[in-house]
Each structure stands twice: as C-alpha cells, then as structure tokens.
C-alpha cells in the first residue's frame, strides 16, 4: 500500500497567529491609509510649512532652523500621528470594519498595537523632514542622536496613543479632529517648546507638567541644545508612563463600548 507523504508542519501557536495577524493588519493599514499619495504629500508638506512659517516669523531666516528644530520635530510628530489615526479609526468604526476586527481571535492589545503601529511609523518619518532641513541649512554635528532618536520614538508612541484614545471615544471624524485640537494646541503652548515653562503664569505650570509633550520637548532641547530642565532619566520614565497609561485608557474605552 502506497504511503501518503506527510504534510509539512506549520506552527499554530497563539503567539505565531498573533504575529501573523499583527503583520497583516499593519500592512493593510499602510496600503489603505498611510501610503496614499495625499497622506505622503501632506506628511512632507506639513513640516516644510511649519519650518518656513517659523523662519519667516523669527526674522532670522535659515540661521534659526537649528534653534527651532525641537519644536518642529515635536509639532510634525504630534500632528502627523493624531490627525491620521483619528481619521483611520473613525472611518473604520463607521464602516463597521473595526467591529469585525474586534471579532478576530487575537488579543485586543495586539490588535490595537497593530492599528497604531502605522501611525507611529508615520510620525517618526515626519520627524525626518525637519531633521533633514536642519542638516541642510545648519551644522548638526552637536546633536546627541542617541538621545534624539529614542525621544522621537517615544513622542510618536505617546502622540499615537493620545490619538487612539480620542478616536475610540468619538463617533465622527469632525468630532475626532475637534477633540484632538482640544489637546494639541494647549500642549504646543504649555510644553516649553517655544518658550520656557518658567515664563508661564504660576497657575499654568502644574498643567504643563501634566502633559506628555512637556517631557518629550525637554528631551529634544537636551539633545539639540543641551538645555534640558529635567533629568533625562525622569523625562524618559514619565513619557513611557504616559504611553502605557494612554494605551490602557484606550483599551478600557474599547472594552466598555464594544465588548462588555
């Protein structure tokens, strides 16, 4: 009797299945949202526009690019991550595709990480634009890249999770954008990017230290100008805590609205 050849064994562990699901959701979002020409052009034009605006406003021309670099990086990452993630999650909620994803047999944490990884990557790529401009117009040899790169990554993660929290808390795109601005613009003016926190009114200083971008901006100032106000270890730890807290709050909203 002729024996049948054994089929090759493929791993079917939960971790392997979660990894495959993560990768496919990540690739689907890249193709469907982040690699679209309008989003790519917007991601490139937005940092250029901010750089030109601040250079013209300061009156120092391209000589001021290096002094503005921390603010330009933070603005590019913050607006790039929160804007796109608010739109993508909200659209999928309206089309019920988000609810179908929730039915997938993978942990909710893996699913939400897959949905946010594209925005994190997009935010970090956005940061390359002002960095490239600074390298073209100024001497960046004094920048501490070993501090700057992880700072950009943590700012992208915290901003993305902030956008996730906003996106899962509302139902319409315009609500997500309006709610995002409620957080983004106060952070820009209170986090110490463009003027020191010590110059803020006394009552606003505690609010400044309750914002994640304050600690990201302090790390960027330390990396570019050696002018950080807080210990770097404290900045990184607090920013990491904000990342975990925002992600946990987002998961709780998803559990309460769609699962429980």
N, C-alpha and C positions, 0 to 999 in steps of 0.2 A: 504494500500500500504506500502510495506516494505521500511523503510528509509535506505539509504546508509550511512555507518559510515563515518564521516568526516576524511579526511586525516590530519595527523599531520602537523602543520605549521612550516616551516623552514625559518630562516631569509634569506632574499635575498638582504640585503642592500649592497651598493658598498663596504663599509668597510669590511663586512664579506667575500664577494667574493675576495677582495684583500688579506685578511688574509689567506684564503684557498689557493689562487694561490701562495702567498709567501711561505707558508709552503711546498707545493708540489714541487715547483722549488728548494727550499733549500734541501729537501730530495733527489730529483733526482740527484742533483749535488754531494751530499755526496756519494750516492751509485755509481754514474758513474765515479767520479774522485777521491775524497779525501779519500775514504775508500778502495781504491785499495791497495793491498799489496805493490807494488813498491813505491807508494807515502807515505804510512805509514813508510816503512823501510827507505826511503830517508829522511823523516822528522825526524826520530830518529837518523840516522847515521850522517847527516849533522852537527847538533850541537855537537855530540861527536867528530867528526873530527876537527871542529874548536877549541874545548876545548883542545884536545890533541896537536894540532899544536901550539897554543899559550903557553901552558905549557912547551912544549919542547923548543920553541923559547926563552922564557924568562929565562930558566935555573933554575927556582925556583920550578919546579915540581908542585905537587898538592897544595903547600902552596900559589900559586899565583892565585888559582881559584877564590877566593872572589874578588881580585883586578881586575880580568878580567871579572867579572860577568856582569857589564853593557854592555860592548862591545859584549859579547857572546849572551846576550839576544837580543840586537838590530840586530845583524847580522842574528841570527836564524829567527827572525820575518820578517826582510826585505826580505831575500832571499826566505823564505818559501812562503810568500804571493805573491810576484811579479812573481816568477817563475811559480807557478801552475796556477795563474789566467791568465797570458799571454798565457799559453798553452790551457786552457779550453775555453776561449772566442774565441781565434783564430781558434781552431778546429771547434767550433760550427758555426762560420762565414763561414768557408769553406764548411761545410756540409749543410748550409742554415737553420739549426735548430734555429740559433739565429734570423734570419729574421722571422721565424714562431712565435717565442716568441713575437716579436715586434707587431704581429697582435693580440695578446691576449687583451681582453677588460679590461685591468688593467692599472693604471697609470705607466708611464715609470719609475718614481722614485722607485715605489715598485718593479718593475721588476728588475732594476739594483741593488737594495739593496738585493733582493733575490739571484741574481747571485754572489754577493760579500760576502754574509754572511758566506758561507762555507770557503772561503779563510781567512776571519777574524778569524774564529774559529780555523782553521788550524794553523795560525800564533801564536795565543795565546797558543795553545797546544805545538807548537815548543818551546816556551819560557820556558815551564816546564822542558825541558831536562837540560839546563844549570843550572836552579834553583835547580833541584834535585841533580845534580852533586855537586854543591856548598854546599848544605845541607849535603851531604855525606862526603865531604872532609874538610869542614870548619864550623866554628860557624857562623850561620846566624841569631843569636838572635838580632843583632843590626840593621838588615834590617827593614826599615819602610815599611811594607807591605801595609799600607793604601795609600801610595804614589806609590809604585811599581806596584801594580795591575792595577789601572787606567792608569798608564803610559804605561804599556804593551798593554792595550786595545787600547789606542789612537795611539800608534805606529803601531799596527796591522791594524787599520782602515785607517790611512794615507798611509801606505805602500800598502794596498789593493787598495785604490782608485788611487794611482800612477800606480799600475799595470793595473787597469781598463782603465785609460787614455791611457796608452801605447797600450793595447790590441785593443781598438776600433779605434786607429789611424793607425794601420798597417793591412796587409792582410795575411802575412805568419808567421809561428811560429819562424823561424830563425830571421825574422825582429823584432819580439817582444822581443826575447832574447837579440839581439844585442842592441836594443833601451833601454832595461832595464839596461844593463850594463853601458850604457852611463850615467845613473842617479845613479846607485847603487854604483859603485866604487868611484866616486868623493865624494859621501856622506860619505862613510866609512872613507875617509882620511881627510875630511874637517869638520866633525861634532863634533869633540872633543871627540870621543870615546876612542882613544888610545893615544892621546897627546893633550895638551891644545890648544885651538884656539889662545891664546896669542902667541904661538910659530910659528904660521903660518906667511908667508910673509904678509906685511901690505895690499897689494892689494887683497889678497885672503880672508881676514877676512869678508868683506861685503858679499862675495859669501857664506861663511859658515853660516851666519845668514839668508840667503835666502833659506836654506834647512830645511825641516821639521824635519829630524832626529837630527839636532842640538839641538832642544828643547826637543825632546824625550830623547836624550843622557844626557842632563843636568838634567832632572828629575831622570833618573836612577842613575846618580852619586850622586844626593842629597839623594835618597832613600837608597843607599847601603853604601856610604862613607861620607854622609853629606858634600859633596864637590861641590854642585851646584854653578854655577857662576851667574845665573839669579834668580829673584824671582820665586817661584814655580807657583804662580798665573799667571804670564806672560807666563811661559812655557806652561801651560795647555791651556790658551786662544789662544796663537799663534798656537799651534798644532791643536786645534779644528778649527781654521780658515783655516788652510791648508787642513783639512779633508773636510770641506764644499766647499772650492774652487776647489779642485781636483775632487770632485764628480760633481760639477756644470760644470766644463770644460768637463768632460766625457759625461755628458748628452747633452751638446751642440754639441759635435762631433757626437753622435748618431743621434740627430735631423737633423743635416746637411747632414749626409751620407746616412741615411735610411728613414727618414720621410719627410723632406721638399722636 
